[in-house]
Amino acid sequence: MNFHKNIRGLVTKKFNEFYYVDLQDNLGYYDKKRFLCKSRKSIRFKNDFIAVGDEVVINQIDYLHKTAVITNLIPRKNLLDRPAVANLSDVYVTYSVEEPKLNFSQVSKLLINAEYLNVNVSLILTKCDLINSEKRNYLIEKFKDWGYYPKTLNLQESSAFINLLNELKSKKCSILMGPSGVGKTTLLNKIIPHLNNPTASVSLKIKQGKNTTRNVELFSLSKNSYIVDTPGFNLHKIDIENKDIPLLFPEILNQFKKNKIRCKFNDCLHINEPGCIIDKNFDRYKFYKELIDETKNQNYRNQGD
C-alpha cells in the first residue's frame, strides 16, 4: 500500500461511480496496470466531470487490491460530448462507400465536427470491394479536393489494414467516428482481436446500420497508444463563431499555405469581402456559405433573446 503518494493515471473505462485507471510509470508511459478507483466528492461538486480519456491524479493506492482514489482532474485538451471522451489526438471519420451509401453532406458535417476538436482528422472509406476502381479513384480525388487523403479499405484484404494499424499504433488516442453500419465494429474487432464486439448486418429495409457497441472504453495498441471503443455517435450542432469556421476547412487553409499571403482583412469570411484572396471554386464552397449563414442567423436569434 502507498496511501500518500500522488501518481498520474489515465481513465480507460467508466461505469456507475467507478473508474478503471491505468497508472503512469517512471518513464511517463501508462503501464496498463488497471486500478479500480472512485473519485473524491469534491471533484464531482465542480462543474467538471470525469470522462474516459481524462488524465487524473490518484492517491490512497492499494497495490495489493488494485484500488485507489482520484483526487484531481488534469485540464483536458479537448472533449467529445457524445460519447464523452477526453484528450483525443486523432479522429478517423469512417464511412462506407455502399450499404449504406455514402452521404457527402453527412461526411462533410462530421468532418467539421471533428476539426472543431482541434485534433488530427483523417478519413476512412470502408466496403471498397463493393465499388469498381473507377468509382474508388473518383472518391479519392474528390476528398483530396476537400483536403483529405482517404484510406480505402476492403476488410477482406490485409495490406491496407496493416498500414492503418501501424499508423494507429503511433497515435496517442484515436477514435473511429461514423454512423452505424459502416463497419466500425468490424474494423475495431480486427484492430483489437480480443474485443469481439457483436456486429449487426445492415437493415435491408432502411439501409442503415444497427448500433451494436455499448460501453466507452480505451484499449491499448502500443506502449503509449490507445484507441477508443464507443457506442456510436450523435451528430450535433457545434457552437462556433463565424470567424472560426474557415479554420475548419482544409481547402481554405491550404490556399493560404500555397499563396503565402492573407486576405486584406483579418476577419474576412471569404464571401463578398474586398481583398479576399480565396479561390471560391472549390467543391464545398456552397456548404461553407450555408454554414456561415446558419451561424449568422443563430447569432442574431441569440442577441434577440
Secondary structure, DSSP 8 states (H G I E B T S, - for coil): -BSS--EEEEEEEEETTEEEEEEE-TTS-EEEEEEEEEE-HHHHTSS----BT-EEEEEEEETTTTEEEEEEE---S-EETTTTEE---EEEEEEESTTTT--HHHHHHHHHHHHHTTSEEEEEEE-GGGS-HHHHHHHHHHHHHHT---EE--TT-SHHHHHHHHHHTTSSEEEEE--TTSSHHHHHHHHSTTT--------TTT----------EEEEEETTEEEEE-S----------GGGGGGG-HHHHHHHHHH----SSTT--SSS-TT------STTHHHHHHHHHHHHHHHHHHHH-
